[in-house]
Amino acid sequence: MNTEENTDPNKKKDSGVMGGLVLIAIGVIFLVMQYSDIYFNNWWALFILIPVFGAWSRAVNIFRESGEITEESIQVVMGSLFPLFVAAIFLFNLDWGRVWPGFIIIAGLNALARGWGQQSD
C-alpha cells in the first residue's frame, strides 16, 4: 500500500476546491434564473458538467505535477469534450438532428490530440 498517495494534502485540498466551485457555479446559475429572463428548461443537465469539471481539475493537477502538458492531460481534456457537448445540447435545447456533426468534430479533435501527444514523446 502506497501511503504517500493517501496522505498527500494537496489532492484532498484540490478535490474540495473543485467540488466547492462546482456547487457555487450551479447555485449562481439557479440564482440568475430566479431573477432574470434566462431560464434553462433542462437545468438538470448542469449535473452532467460535474465530471467535466472533475476531468479539468485532474488535467490541471497532471500539468502541475509534471510541469508540462502531457499526453495524459490532453486525453483527460479531450475525454471531457463529449459530456460537455451533450450538456450544452440539453441546456440550450439544441436540435440533435442539426448538431450531430459536433460529435464527429470532437472525435477528430481527439484523434489530432492523440497524434500530437505521440509526436511530443
N, C-alpha and C positions, 0 to 999 in steps of 0.2 A: 504494500500500500504506500503510495507516494503522499507523504504528509505535507510536502511543500505546496502541492496544488490545493490541498484542503485548507491550508492556513494562510493563503495569500490574501491580505486585507484589501488589495486593490480590486480583485474580482468581485468580492462581496459589495464593495462600495459602488462599483460601476453598475452592477445589476440593479441596485437600489435607485441609483440616479436615473437610469433609463426607465425603470418602472414608474418612478415619480413623474418624469417628463411626459410619458405617455398618458398618464392619468390627468395631468394638468392640461395637456392638449385636448383630450376628449372633453374635459369639463369646460374649457373655453369654447369649444365648438357648440356644445349644448347651450351655454350661456348666450352666445351670439345668436343662436336660433331662437331663443326666447325673446330677445329684444330687437330683432331686425326682420327684414323680409326674406333673409336667407334661410332656407329650410331644406334639409336632406330627407327625402322620403324614405330612403333606405339607410337611416342613421346607424343601424346595426352593422353595416359594412365597415364602420370605423374600427370594429374589433378585428377585422382582417388585417389591419395595419399593425397590430401589436407584434406579430412575428417579424414583420418588415423592419420595424424599429429595433427589435432584438438582433436581427441579422446585421443591420448597420452598426450597432454597438459592437458586435463581435468583430466586424471588419476594422473598426477603429482600434479596438484592442490589439488585433493582429498587427496592424500598422505600428502601433506604439511599441509593441514588443520587438518587432524586427527592425524598425526604423526605416522601412521601405515598403512600397506597395508590392505585395507578394501575390503569387498565383492563387493562394488560398483566400486572401482578402478579396480579390477580383471575383472569384467564384461565389463567395458569400453575397456580394452585392448583386451580381448577375442573377443569382437564385432568388433574390428578393423582388426582382422586377415583375415576375409573373403575378404574385399576390398583390403587389402594388397596382398593377394594371386592372386586375379583377375588382379590387376595392374601388378604383376610380370609375369603372363601368357602373357599378351599383350606386355609388354616391351621386354621380351626375346623371343617372338614368340614361346612359348611352345605349344605343341600339346595338345589340350583339351582332346582328347581321351586317352592320356597317363597320364596326371596329375590329372585326376578327383579324384583319391583316396585321394588327398590332402584335398579335401572338407570333406571327412569322418574323416580324421585326425583332422582337425580344429574342427569339431563337437565333437569329442572325447575329445580334449583338453578343450573345453568349458564345457562339462559335468564334467570332472575332476575338473576344476576350481570352478564350482558351488558347487560340493560336498566338496571341500576343504574350500570354503568360509563359508559353513553352519556348518562345524565342528569347525571352529575357533570362532564361536559366543558363 
